[in-house]
Amino acid sequence: MRRIFAILAAAFLAAACSAEPEVETETNASGCDAAFTTALGSWADAGFSGALAIGDGADHDCRAAFGAADGDTPNTEDTVFAIGSISKAFTAAAVLDLADAGRLALDAPAGDLLPGLEGPAAEATVEQLLLHTSGLEGAYAEDHQPLERDEAVARISALTSAFEPGTDFYYSNAGYSLLALIVDETTGDYRAYMAEEILQVGGERIGGFWDGEPAAPGPRAVGIVDGQPAQENGDFAGPHWALAGNGDLAMTAVELRDWTRGLFTGAVISPDAVDLLLGTAFDNGDGTMELPGWVSVGPEMFGAPFITASGGGGDTGHNATAAWLPESGTALAAASNSEEVIAGELVEAIAPALLTGEPIPAPEGRAEVDPAELQAREGVYTTDAGATFTVTAIEDGLEVAADGAEAVAALFESGDHTAEDVTAHEAAVLALLNGETEVGREEREAIEADLGAIDGLELAGTVDADGELHTYVRIDSGGDTVLAWYALGEHGDIGAVSLGIEPPAFTLVPEGDGEYRGADSAGDGEGVQVVFEDDLMTVEGANGALEARRGA
């Protein structure tokens, strides 16, 4: 996923200026302002689990970790997280390193560098791939799908183009996997080159790959996906070309911070290669510019320029953000392994206080958790139309699995998408699966090859997953029903898909007296509100009110 955590970078610009004495707290923090760390602890109580690191390479070195990495094992500064799409920044560094050495040219068509590559991908230049301006669209591969090198080349060759290359922006995971293939072809071994030349800070190896070798060493955090512990924890045997170059790396927050600073100060690639990175850009027309693997935000937005990258939302259940603040020479990184409060959401919430110098606010609307109260709400609640809410008590709230379109719609909340966006996305997903587009016909053929002929399709609701719409669909085939979700790109291609899954799960936060709110609600009466009274569950949100009864 691609997100610009602009508030995050601005907030840490203020936080990084602290010169308070080092403190050690039970939240595993060092070098940070004491009040800053204490306030963040309240957000850990609210559900944030992860690590942060801020530093300028000289006097300031703040490191903090919160929550659990796995069960009772706490997160520490040594905990390893998958960094998702921030891996693209590393792939871009490898390409720029090779360009600086004269081993490839940014204006070279990809087809000239990778034998066997065909179609629109072969005509895209290296620079266009770096900036997501190649126009490549269409389904490439699921994250943890075994994919051989030759098959990866064939799949990329089959992709179509959404526009004339170089004329527009279209985010492409496949484009960065193509860059990894070019690195592999140019150097003889993509993974070895990354480990030996790019995953380096001060002459020492940092991080590694989430799956396969060379692996990122150290204890790993287990993420949460749809309310359950993630199943992809680094033991996927491969072949690994589905995520190669676009989301395959892992490291600690401290390593990500140090690598970010090393990159922009010429300690990872040469100063000339850094100049090439900063000079290779595509203007988005909104105050931001695409750089290879990064987004540059001008000073007009927040008073100081910064460069940022982010990743997450995949099947590891991790989220991460990195940023470089050139005026202060400060780098920062944040990573999280929880769904309730992810890294970007945490800092967006506390940013205003950091910028004004006021105390960081505590999370709003969180009542004391009574385990007996939570357990009393457990059960299956059914609507008049037959949709269900399966309610389970968790450590500090309730988890609700919503099965059925009206149940999912009742719990839907989003700060990024309107009801019209949801309707349009659902219609586009149905059109895709009904084979009304070339991409849709290919997807339908792939499903029928696995499941048999499709007998029917039924919408099962849409959720906002970290700013990306996921539309759930029940696929009937040969008497069996499979639940899947689809996320579509702006040009109607498949951005992400997951088949054979459980219904979406939502977290409710207690507010007292049988009242709860959605974990993403602000606690001000807006957003999703849920009231339990005996066996009656009433959900009220943007889509109106819905009642369901336990034991119905």
C-alpha positions as CSV (number, residue, x, y, z in Angstrom):
1,M,0.0,0.0,0.0
2,R,1.0,3.6,-0.6
3,R,0.3,6.2,2.0
4,I,2.0,9.5,2.7
5,F,2.2,10.0,6.4
6,A,2.8,13.7,6.2
7,I,1.6,14.4,9.7
8,L,3.9,11.7,11.0
9,A,7.0,13.4,9.5
10,A,6.0,16.8,10.7
11,A,5.3,15.5,14.2
12,F,8.7,13.8,14.5
13,L,10.4,16.9,13.3
14,A,9.2,18.5,16.5
15,A,9.8,15.4,18.7
16,A,13.4,14.9,17.4
17,C,14.4,18.4,18.7
18,S,14.1,17.3,22.3
19,A,17.2,17.4,24.4
20,E,15.8,15.9,27.6
21,P,17.9,13.4,29.5
22,E,17.7,9.8,28.6
23,V,15.1,7.8,30.4
24,E,14.6,4.1,30.8
25,T,10.9,3.0,31.2
26,E,9.2,-0.3,31.3
27,T,7.9,0.4,27.8
28,N,11.5,-0.3,26.5
29,A,12.5,3.2,25.7
30,S,15.9,5.0,25.7
31,G,17.2,8.4,24.7
32,C,13.6,9.8,24.5
33,D,12.0,12.7,26.3
34,A,10.4,11.3,29.5
35,A,7.0,13.0,29.0
36,F,7.0,11.8,25.3
37,T,7.6,8.2,26.3
38,T,5.0,8.3,29.1
39,A,2.3,9.7,26.9
40,L,3.1,7.1,24.2
41,G,2.6,4.5,26.9
42,S,-1.1,5.5,27.1
43,W,-1.4,4.8,23.4
44,A,0.1,1.4,23.9
45,D,-2.7,0.8,26.5
46,A,-5.1,1.8,23.7
47,G,-3.8,-0.8,21.3
48,F,-0.6,0.4,19.7
49,S,2.0,-2.3,19.5
50,G,5.3,-1.6,17.8
51,A,8.5,0.4,17.8
52,L,9.8,3.9,16.9
53,A,13.2,5.3,16.3
54,I,14.3,8.9,15.8
55,G,17.8,10.2,15.3
56,D,20.1,12.8,13.7
57,G,23.3,10.7,13.7
58,A,24.8,12.9,16.4
59,D,23.2,13.9,19.7
60,H,19.7,12.6,19.3
61,D,18.9,8.9,19.4
62,C,15.4,8.1,20.6
63,R,14.3,4.4,20.6
64,A,11.0,3.2,22.0
65,A,9.0,0.0,21.8
66,F,5.5,-0.9,23.1
67,G,3.2,-3.9,23.3
68,A,3.8,-7.5,22.5
69,A,5.8,-9.0,19.7
70,D,4.2,-12.4,20.2
71,G,2.1,-13.5,23.1
72,D,3.9,-12.5,26.3
73,T,7.1,-11.5,24.5
74,P,7.4,-7.7,24.5
75,N,8.5,-5.6,21.5
76,T,11.9,-4.2,21.9
77,E,14.3,-2.1,19.7
78,D,15.6,-5.5,18.4
79,T,12.2,-6.7,17.2
80,V,12.0,-7.3,13.5
81,F,9.1,-6.2,11.4
82,A,8.2,-6.7,7.7
83,I,8.5,-3.3,6.1
84,G,6.1,-4.0,3.1
85,S,6.3,-1.4,0.3
86,I,9.2,0.4,1.9
87,S,11.2,-2.4,0.3
88,K,10.7,-0.4,-2.9
89,A,13.1,2.2,-1.6
90,F,15.8,-0.5,-1.3
91,T,15.1,-1.8,-4.8
92,A,15.4,1.7,-6.1
93,A,18.7,2.2,-4.3
94,A,20.0,-0.9,-6.0
95,V,18.9,0.3,-9.4
96,L,20.5,3.8,-8.8
97,D,23.7,2.1,-7.6
98,L,23.9,0.1,-10.8
99,A,23.1,3.2,-12.9
100,D,25.8,5.2,-11.1
101,A,28.3,2.4,-11.9
102,G,27.4,2.5,-15.5
103,R,25.9,-1.0,-15.6
104,L,22.5,0.2,-16.8
105,A,20.8,3.4,-17.9
106,L,17.6,4.9,-16.5
107,D,16.3,5.6,-20.0
108,A,16.9,2.0,-21.2
109,P,13.7,0.0,-22.0
110,A,13.2,-2.9,-19.7
111,G,13.1,-5.2,-22.6
112,D,16.7,-4.4,-23.5
113,L,17.8,-5.4,-20.0
114,L,15.7,-8.5,-19.4
115,P,15.7,-11.3,-22.0
116,G,12.3,-12.8,-22.6
117,L,10.3,-9.8,-21.5
118,E,7.5,-8.8,-23.9
119,G,4.5,-6.6,-24.1
120,P,4.1,-3.1,-22.8
121,A,6.5,-3.9,-19.9
122,A,9.3,-4.4,-22.4
123,E,8.8,-0.8,-23.7
124,A,8.7,0.9,-20.2
125,T,12.0,2.5,-19.3
126,V,13.8,1.9,-16.0
127,E,13.0,5.5,-14.9
128,Q,9.3,5.0,-15.6
129,L,9.3,1.8,-13.5
130,L,11.0,3.7,-10.7
131,L,8.5,6.5,-10.6
132,H,5.3,4.3,-11.2
133,T,4.7,6.1,-14.5
134,S,5.0,3.0,-16.7
135,G,1.2,2.5,-16.8
136,L,1.5,-1.2,-16.1
137,E,-1.8,-2.6,-14.8
138,G,-3.4,-6.0,-14.2
139,A,-3.1,-8.9,-11.8
140,Y,0.5,-10.0,-11.2
141,A,0.6,-12.4,-8.2
142,E,-0.7,-12.7,-4.6
143,D,1.9,-11.9,-1.9
144,H,2.8,-15.4,-0.8
145,Q,2.2,-17.2,-4.0
146,P,5.0,-19.5,-5.1
147,L,6.4,-17.9,-8.3
148,E,9.4,-19.0,-10.3
149,R,11.5,-16.4,-12.1
150,D,10.5,-17.5,-15.6
151,E,6.8,-17.4,-14.6
152,A,7.3,-13.9,-13.1
153,V,8.7,-12.7,-16.4
154,A,5.8,-14.2,-18.3
155,R,3.2,-12.7,-16.0
156,I,4.7,-9.2,-16.2
157,S,4.9,-9.6,-20.0
158,A,1.1,-10.2,-20.1
159,L,0.3,-7.0,-18.2
160,T,-1.5,-4.2,-20.1
161,S,-0.8,-0.5,-20.1
162,A,-3.3,2.0,-18.7
163,F,-1.8,5.0,-20.5
164,E,1.2,6.2,-22.5
165,P,4.3,5.5,-20.4
166,G,5.6,8.6,-18.7
167,T,2.4,10.6,-18.9
168,D,0.6,9.7,-15.6
169,F,1.1,8.0,-12.3
170,Y,-0.1,4.5,-11.5
171,Y,1.2,2.6,-8.5
172,S,2.6,-0.8,-9.6
173,N,4.0,-3.6,-7.5
174,A,4.7,-5.5,-10.6
175,G,6.8,-2.6,-11.9
176,Y,9.1,-3.0,-8.9
177,S,9.3,-6.8,-9.2
178,L,10.4,-6.1,-12.8
179,L,13.1,-3.9,-11.4
180,A,14.2,-6.7,-9.1
181,L,14.4,-9.0,-12.1
182,I,16.6,-6.4,-13.9
183,V,18.9,-6.3,-10.8
184,D,19.0,-10.1,-10.9
185,E,19.9,-10.1,-14.6
186,T,22.5,-7.4,-14.3
187,T,24.3,-8.7,-11.2
188,G,23.6,-12.4,-11.4
189,D,21.8,-12.7,-8.1
190,Y,19.2,-10.2,-6.8
191,R,19.2,-11.3,-3.2
192,A,22.9,-11.5,-2.9
193,Y,23.3,-8.0,-4.4
194,M,20.8,-6.6,-2.0
195,A,22.5,-8.2,1.0
196,E,26.0,-7.3,0.0
197,E,25.6,-3.8,-1.5
198,I,22.3,-2.3,-0.3
199,L,21.4,-3.7,3.1
200,Q,24.4,-2.0,4.6
201,V,25.0,0.8,7.1
202,G,28.5,1.8,8.1
203,G,29.9,-1.4,6.6
204,E,27.5,-3.7,8.6
205,R,24.6,-5.7,7.3
206,I,21.2,-4.7,8.4
207,G,17.9,-6.5,8.1
208,G,17.3,-9.0,5.4
209,F,14.3,-10.8,3.8
210,W,11.1,-11.7,5.6
211,D,10.9,-15.0,3.8
212,G,13.9,-17.0,2.6
213,E,17.6,-16.2,2.7
214,P,19.4,-14.1,3.7
215,A,16.8,-13.7,6.4
216,A,16.5,-10.7,8.7
217,P,18.1,-11.9,12.0
218,G,16.4,-11.3,15.4
219,P,13.1,-11.9,17.1
220,R,10.1,-11.3,15.0
221,A,6.8,-9.6,15.7
222,V,3.6,-11.5,14.8
223,G,1.1,-9.2,13.2
224,I,-2.7,-9.3,13.3
225,V,-4.8,-9.8,10.2
226,D,-8.6,-9.5,10.4
227,G,-8.4,-10.0,14.1
228,Q,-6.3,-13.1,14.1
229,P,-2.5,-13.7,14.4
230,A,-0.9,-13.5,11.0
231,Q,0.0,-16.8,9.4
232,E,2.9,-15.4,7.2
233,N,5.7,-15.2,9.7
234,G,8.7,-15.8,7.6
235,D,8.5,-19.5,6.8
236,F,7.2,-19.3,3.3
237,A,9.4,-21.6,1.2
238,G,9.1,-19.8,-2.1
239,P,10.0,-19.3,-4.9
240,H,9.8,-15.6,-3.8
241,W,9.4,-13.6,-7.0
242,A,5.8,-12.5,-6.2
243,L,7.1,-10.1,-3.5
244,A,10.6,-9.6,-4.9
245,G,11.5,-5.9,-5.1
246,N,8.1,-4.6,-4.0
247,G,7.6,-5.9,-0.4
248,D,10.0,-8.6,0.6
249,L,12.3,-7.0,3.2
250,A,12.3,-6.9,7.1
251,M,14.3,-5.2,9.8
252,T,14.0,-3.4,13.1
253,A,12.8,0.2,13.4
254,V,16.3,1.3,14.4
255,E,17.8,-0.3,11.4
256,L,15.2,1.3,9.1
257,R,15.9,4.7,10.6
258,D,19.7,4.3,10.3
259,W,19.4,3.0,6.7
260,T,17.2,6.0,5.8
261,R,19.7,8.4,7.1
262,G,22.6,6.5,5.5
263,L,20.9,6.5,2.2
264,F,20.3,10.3,2.0
265,T,23.8,11.1,3.4
266,G,25.6,9.0,0.8
267,A,26.6,6.1,3.1
268,V,24.6,3.5,1.3
269,I,25.0,4.6,-2.3
270,S,27.4,7.2,-3.6
271,P,26.6,11.0,-3.3
272,D,26.3,11.1,-7.1
273,A,23.7,8.3,-6.9
274,V,21.8,10.2,-4.2
275,D,21.8,13.2,-6.5
276,L,20.3,11.0,-9.2
277,L,17.6,9.8,-6.7
278,L,16.7,13.4,-5.8
279,G,16.8,14.5,-9.4
280,T,14.6,11.7,-10.8
281,A,11.0,12.8,-10.1
282,F,7.4,13.0,-11.3
283,D,5.3,16.0,-10.1
284,N,2.0,14.8,-8.7
285,G,0.5,18.3,-8.9
286,D,-0.6,18.3,-5.3
287,G,2.6,19.6,-3.6
288,T,4.2,16.2,-3.6
289,M,6.6,14.5,-6.1
290,E,7.4,10.9,-6.7
291,L,11.0,9.9,-6.2
292,P,12.4,6.4,-6.8
293,G,10.9,4.5,-3.9
294,W,9.9,7.6,-2.0
295,V,7.5,10.6,-2.0
296,S,8.9,14.1,-1.5
297,V,6.7,16.7,0.2
298,G,7.5,20.4,-0.2
299,P,7.7,22.9,2.7
300,E,4.4,24.5,1.7
301,M,2.4,21.8,3.4
302,F,3.9,21.6,6.9
303,G,6.6,24.3,7.0
304,A,9.6,22.1,6.3
305,P,10.3,19.6,3.4
306,F,10.6,15.9,4.0
307,I,10.8,12.6,2.1
308,T,8.8,9.6,3.2
309,A,7.9,6.0,2.4
310,S,5.4,3.7,3.9
311,G,4.2,0.1,3.6
312,G,1.9,-2.4,5.2
313,G,-1.6,-3.8,5.1
314,G,-0.5,-7.1,3.7
315,D,-0.7,-10.6,5.1
316,T,2.1,-10.1,7.6
317,G,-0.1,-7.8,9.6
318,H,2.7,-5.2,9.9
319,N,2.8,-1.5,9.0
320,A,5.9,0.7,8.7
321,T,6.8,4.3,7.9
322,A,10.2,5.9,7.3
323,A,11.0,9.6,6.7
324,W,14.0,11.9,6.1
325,L,14.0,15.5,7.2
326,P,16.8,17.1,5.3
327,E,16.9,20.5,7.1
328,S,17.6,18.9,10.5
329,G,19.4,15.8,9.2
330,T,16.9,13.7,11.1
331,A,15.6,10.3,10.1
332,L,12.7,8.4,11.7
333,A,11.1,5.1,11.4
334,A,8.0,3.5,13.0
335,A,6.6,0.0,12.8
336,S,3.6,-1.7,14.2
337,N,2.1,-5.2,14.5
338,S,-1.4,-4.3,15.8
339,E,-4.7,-3.4,14.0
340,E,-6.2,-1.2,16.7
341,V,-3.6,1.6,16.4
342,I,-1.1,1.4,13.6
343,A,2.1,3.5,13.5
344,G,0.7,6.2,11.2
345,E,-2.5,6.6,13.2
346,L,-0.7,6.9,16.4
347,V,1.4,9.8,15.3
348,E,-1.4,11.5,13.4
349,A,-3.3,11.5,16.7
350,I,-0.5,13.0,18.8
351,A,1.0,15.3,16.1
352,P,-0.8,18.5,17.0
353,A,0.5,18.4,20.5
354,L,4.0,17.7,19.3
355,L,3.9,20.6,17.0
356,T,2.6,23.1,19.6
357,G,4.8,21.8,22.4
358,E,1.7,20.9,24.5
359,P,1.3,17.6,26.3
360,I,0.4,14.6,24.2
361,P,-3.3,13.8,24.6
362,A,-4.4,10.5,26.0
363,P,-6.7,8.3,23.9
364,E,-10.3,9.4,24.3
365,G,-13.4,7.4,25.3
366,R,-11.7,4.4,26.8
367,A,-13.5,3.0,29.9
368,E,-12.1,0.6,32.4
369,V,-12.3,-2.9,31.0
370,D,-14.4,-5.4,33.0
371,P,-13.7,-8.9,31.8
372,A,-17.1,-10.1,33.0
373,E,-18.8,-7.4,31.1
374,L,-17.0,-8.4,27.9
375,Q,-17.7,-12.1,28.4
376,A,-21.4,-11.3,28.9
377,R,-21.6,-9.9,25.4
378,E,-20.2,-12.9,23.7
379,G,-22.4,-14.9,21.2
380,V,-23.9,-14.8,17.8
381,Y,-26.4,-12.0,17.1
382,T,-28.6,-12.4,14.0
383,T,-30.5,-9.6,12.1
384,D,-34.0,-10.1,10.6
385,A,-32.4,-10.6,7.2
386,G,-30.1,-13.4,8.5
387,A,-26.8,-11.5,8.7
388,T,-24.8,-12.3,11.8
389,F,-22.4,-10.6,14.3
390,T,-20.2,-13.1,16.1
391,V,-19.0,-11.3,19.2
392,T,-15.9,-12.5,21.1
393,A,-14.2,-11.0,24.2
394,I,-10.6,-9.9,23.7
395,E,-8.1,-8.4,26.1
396,D,-9.4,-4.8,26.0
397,G,-12.7,-4.9,24.1
398,L,-14.8,-7.0,21.8
399,E,-14.0,-8.5,18.4
400,V,-17.0,-8.7,16.0
401,A,-16.9,-10.9,12.9
402,A,-19.5,-9.5,10.5
403,D,-21.1,-12.1,8.1
404,G,-23.4,-10.6,5.5
405,A,-23.5,-7.4,3.5
406,E,-25.8,-5.5,5.9
407,A,-23.7,-6.5,9.0
408,V,-20.5,-5.3,7.4
409,A,-22.1,-2.1,6.2
410,A,-23.4,-1.4,9.7
411,L,-19.8,-1.5,11.1
412,F,-18.2,0.4,8.2
413,E,-16.4,3.6,9.0
414,S,-13.8,5.5,6.9
415,G,-12.1,8.8,6.9
416,D,-11.1,8.4,3.3
417,H,-14.1,6.9,1.5
418,T,-17.7,7.9,1.0
419,A,-20.8,5.7,0.6
420,E,-20.6,6.6,-3.2
421,D,-17.0,5.3,-3.2
422,V,-18.1,2.0,-1.7
423,T,-21.0,1.6,-4.1
424,A,-18.8,2.2,-7.1
425,H,-16.1,-0.2,-5.8
426,E,-18.7,-2.9,-5.2
427,A,-20.1,-2.5,-8.7
428,A,-16.6,-2.6,-10.2
429,V,-15.8,-5.8,-8.3
430,L,-19.0,-7.5,-9.5
431,A,-18.3,-6.3,-13.1
432,L,-14.8,-7.7,-12.8
433,L,-15.9,-11.1,-11.6
434,N,-18.7,-11.2,-14.2
435,G,-16.0,-11.0,-16.8
436,E,-17.0,-7.6,-18.2
437,T,-13.3,-6.5,-18.6
438,E,-10.2,-8.3,-20.0
439,V,-8.7,-8.4,-16.5
440,G,-12.0,-9.7,-15.1
441,R,-12.2,-12.5,-17.7
442,E,-8.6,-13.5,-16.8
443,E,-9.5,-13.5,-13.1
444,R,-12.7,-15.5,-13.6
445,E,-10.8,-18.1,-15.7
446,A,-8.2,-18.4,-12.9
447,I,-10.9,-18.9,-10.3
448,E,-12.8,-21.5,-12.3
449,A,-9.5,-23.3,-13.0
450,D,-9.2,-23.7,-9.2
451,L,-12.8,-24.1,-8.0
452,G,-14.8,-25.1,-11.1
453,A,-17.5,-23.2,-12.9
454,I,-18.9,-20.1,-11.0
455,D,-22.6,-20.6,-10.3
456,G,-23.2,-17.3,-8.5
457,L,-21.8,-14.2,-6.9
458,E,-23.0,-12.4,-3.8
459,L,-21.7,-9.2,-2.3
460,A,-20.7,-9.6,1.3
461,G,-19.8,-6.0,2.2
462,T,-16.9,-3.6,2.0
463,V,-14.4,-2.5,4.6
464,D,-11.7,0.2,4.8
465,A,-8.4,-1.5,5.3
466,D,-5.9,1.2,6.1
467,G,-7.4,3.5,3.5
468,E,-7.9,0.8,0.9
469,L,-11.4,-0.6,0.1
470,H,-11.8,-4.4,0.4
471,T,-15.0,-5.7,-1.1
472,Y,-16.0,-9.1,0.1
473,V,-17.8,-11.5,-2.3
474,R,-19.2,-15.0,-1.9
475,I,-18.4,-17.1,-4.9
476,D,-20.6,-20.2,-5.4
477,S,-19.1,-23.0,-7.4
478,G,-20.2,-26.6,-7.6
479,G,-22.2,-26.5,-4.4
480,D,-19.4,-24.9,-2.4
481,T,-19.1,-21.3,-1.3
482,V,-15.8,-19.4,-1.0
483,L,-15.4,-16.0,0.6
484,A,-13.0,-13.6,-1.1
485,W,-12.1,-9.9,-1.0
486,Y,-10.9,-7.7,-3.8
487,A,-9.2,-4.3,-3.8
488,L,-9.2,-2.5,-7.2
489,G,-6.8,0.0,-8.6
490,E,-8.0,3.3,-10.0
491,H,-8.0,1.9,-13.5
492,G,-10.1,-1.1,-12.6
493,D,-7.3,-3.7,-12.3
494,I,-6.8,-5.9,-9.3
495,G,-4.7,-4.2,-6.6
496,A,-5.0,-7.1,-4.1
497,V,-7.1,-10.2,-3.6
498,S,-7.5,-12.9,-1.0
499,L,-9.5,-16.1,-1.4
500,G,-10.8,-18.7,1.1
501,I,-11.0,-16.3,4.0
502,E,-13.1,-15.6,7.1
503,P,-15.6,-12.8,7.4
504,P,-14.1,-9.4,8.3
505,A,-13.5,-8.7,12.0
506,F,-14.0,-5.4,13.7
507,T,-12.8,-4.2,17.2
508,L,-15.1,-2.5,19.6
509,V,-13.9,-0.3,22.5
510,P,-15.9,-0.2,25.7
511,E,-17.3,3.1,26.9
512,G,-19.3,1.9,29.9
513,D,-22.9,0.8,30.6
514,G,-23.1,-1.6,27.7
515,E,-22.0,1.0,25.2
516,Y,-19.1,0.5,22.7
517,R,-17.5,2.4,19.8
518,G,-15.6,1.3,16.8
519,A,-11.8,1.2,17.4
520,D,-11.3,3.7,14.6
521,S,-13.9,6.2,16.0
522,A,-12.7,9.3,17.7
523,G,-14.7,8.8,20.9
524,D,-16.7,12.0,20.4
525,G,-20.0,10.3,19.6
526,E,-19.3,10.1,15.9
527,G,-18.5,7.0,13.9
528,V,-19.8,3.5,14.8
529,Q,-21.6,3.2,18.1
530,V,-22.8,-0.1,19.5
531,V,-25.2,-0.7,22.4
532,F,-25.9,-4.1,24.1
533,E,-29.0,-4.6,26.2
534,D,-29.6,-8.2,27.3
535,D,-29.8,-10.1,24.0
536,L,-30.2,-7.1,21.8
537,M,-27.3,-5.6,19.9
538,T,-27.9,-2.2,18.2
539,V,-25.3,-0.8,15.7
540,E,-25.5,2.8,14.6
541,G,-23.2,4.4,12.1
542,A,-22.9,6.1,8.7
543,N,-25.3,3.6,7.2
544,G,-28.0,4.0,9.8
545,A,-29.1,1.7,12.6
546,L,-29.3,-2.1,12.6
547,E,-30.6,-4.4,15.3
548,A,-29.5,-8.0,15.9
549,R,-30.6,-10.5,18.6
550,R,-28.6,-13.2,20.3
551,G,-30.1,-16.7,20.0
552,A,-32.5,-15.6,17.2
